[in-house]
Amino acid sequence: MRSQDIQSIRAIIARAKRWDAFFGVLGILALMVGILTFTALFADMAIQGVPRLDADFFTNFPSRRAGSAGILSAWVGTVLVMIVTASRRIAEPLWVTASFAACSIDRPPDACSVHITAPILAASRTAPATVFGMS
């Protein structure tokens, strides 16, 4: 290649690097605007909302009167769903283990994997989605 071609390629690369740096700085500035806006809104919400959180708010049921409204039923329901989900996560490996143990009594273990565990795993994945509206 000629030295003139090499110089023009280097000029193109230098110009591309300048644009790259410019857009990098522009992206960081745009990100900072979003982060600062979120921080300001969150701080305002915390300053106005924290004094309203008291024991009655957490221990009362929902009410038409705003002063006595609470979230007891919401957090009890949330805790119960979390307990059911955790128990299913603990129980699923036990189901699979039990299916292999029950299957291996009559057949070799290779034949068990498709016949026994597939329906159990399919049922264990669709039940929470149906009952609790998860996906």
C-alpha positions as CSV (number, residue, x, y, z in Angstrom):
1,M,0.0,0.0,0.0
2,R,1.0,3.5,-0.5
3,S,1.8,5.8,2.4
4,Q,-1.0,8.1,1.3
5,D,-3.5,5.3,1.6
6,I,-2.2,4.4,5.0
7,Q,-2.4,8.1,6.2
8,S,-6.0,8.3,5.0
9,I,-6.9,5.1,6.8
10,R,-5.3,6.4,10.0
11,A,-7.3,9.6,9.6
12,I,-10.6,7.7,9.3
13,I,-9.7,5.6,12.3
14,A,-8.8,8.7,14.4
15,R,-12.1,10.4,13.3
16,A,-14.1,7.2,14.3
17,K,-12.3,7.2,17.7
18,R,-13.3,10.8,18.3
19,W,-16.9,10.0,17.5
20,D,-16.8,6.9,19.7
21,A,-15.5,9.0,22.7
22,F,-18.1,11.7,22.0
23,F,-21.0,9.2,22.0
24,G,-19.6,7.4,25.1
25,V,-19.6,10.7,27.0
26,L,-23.1,11.5,25.7
27,G,-24.3,8.1,26.8
28,I,-22.9,8.6,30.3
29,L,-24.5,12.0,30.6
30,A,-27.9,10.6,29.5
31,L,-27.5,7.8,32.0
32,M,-26.7,10.3,34.8
33,V,-29.8,12.3,34.0
34,G,-31.9,9.2,34.4
35,I,-30.2,8.2,37.6
36,L,-30.4,11.7,39.2
37,T,-34.1,11.9,38.3
38,F,-34.8,8.6,39.8
39,T,-32.8,9.5,43.0
40,A,-34.7,12.7,43.4
41,L,-38.1,11.1,43.0
42,F,-37.2,8.3,45.3
43,A,-35.9,10.7,48.0
44,D,-39.0,12.8,47.7
45,M,-41.2,9.7,48.1
46,A,-39.2,8.5,51.1
47,I,-39.4,11.9,52.8
48,Q,-43.1,12.1,52.3
49,G,-44.0,8.4,52.9
50,V,-41.9,7.3,55.8
51,P,-43.8,9.3,58.4
52,R,-47.0,7.6,57.3
53,L,-45.7,4.1,57.9
54,D,-46.7,3.0,61.4
55,A,-47.8,-0.2,63.1
56,D,-51.5,0.4,62.3
57,F,-50.7,0.5,58.6
58,F,-49.1,-3.0,58.7
59,T,-51.7,-4.5,61.1
60,N,-55.0,-3.2,59.7
61,F,-57.1,-4.6,56.9
62,P,-58.0,-2.5,53.8
63,S,-60.6,0.1,54.6
64,R,-62.7,2.7,52.9
65,R,-61.4,5.3,55.4
66,A,-57.9,6.2,54.3
67,G,-56.8,7.0,57.9
68,S,-57.5,3.4,59.1
69,A,-56.5,1.5,55.9
70,G,-53.8,-1.1,56.1
71,I,-52.0,-3.8,54.2
72,L,-52.4,-6.8,56.5
73,S,-54.2,-9.1,54.0
74,A,-51.7,-8.2,51.2
75,W,-48.6,-9.0,53.2
76,V,-50.1,-12.2,54.7
77,G,-51.0,-13.4,51.2
78,T,-47.5,-12.6,50.0
79,V,-45.9,-14.5,52.8
80,L,-48.2,-17.5,52.2
81,V,-47.4,-17.6,48.5
82,M,-43.7,-17.4,49.3
83,I,-44.1,-20.3,51.8
84,V,-45.9,-22.4,49.2
85,T,-43.3,-21.6,46.5
86,A,-40.4,-22.5,48.9
87,S,-42.0,-25.8,49.9
88,R,-42.5,-26.7,46.3
89,R,-38.8,-26.0,45.6
90,I,-37.9,-28.2,48.5
91,A,-40.4,-31.0,47.5
92,E,-39.6,-31.2,43.8
93,P,-36.2,-32.9,44.2
94,L,-37.8,-35.3,46.7
95,W,-40.5,-36.2,44.1
96,V,-37.9,-36.9,41.5
97,T,-35.8,-39.0,43.9
98,A,-38.9,-40.9,45.0
99,S,-39.9,-41.6,41.4
100,F,-36.5,-43.0,40.6
101,A,-36.5,-45.2,43.7
102,A,-40.0,-46.5,42.9
103,C,-39.2,-47.1,39.3
104,S,-35.9,-48.8,39.8
105,I,-37.5,-51.5,41.8
106,D,-39.2,-52.9,38.7
107,R,-37.0,-51.6,35.9
108,P,-33.5,-50.5,35.2
109,P,-32.8,-46.8,36.0
110,D,-32.5,-45.8,32.4
111,A,-36.1,-46.7,31.6
112,C,-37.3,-44.6,34.6
113,S,-36.2,-41.2,33.5
114,V,-38.7,-40.7,30.7
115,H,-41.7,-42.7,32.0
116,I,-41.9,-41.5,35.6
117,T,-40.1,-38.1,36.0
118,A,-41.5,-36.4,32.9
119,P,-45.2,-36.3,34.1
120,I,-44.1,-35.3,37.6
121,L,-41.9,-32.4,36.4
122,A,-44.6,-31.3,34.0
123,A,-47.2,-31.2,36.7
124,S,-44.9,-29.4,39.1
125,R,-44.3,-26.6,36.6
126,T,-47.9,-25.9,35.6
127,A,-49.6,-26.0,39.0
128,P,-48.1,-22.8,40.4
129,A,-48.7,-21.0,37.1
130,T,-52.4,-22.0,37.2
131,V,-53.0,-21.5,40.9
132,F,-51.0,-18.3,41.5
133,G,-51.0,-16.7,38.1
134,M,-47.3,-17.0,37.6
135,S,-45.6,-17.6,34.3
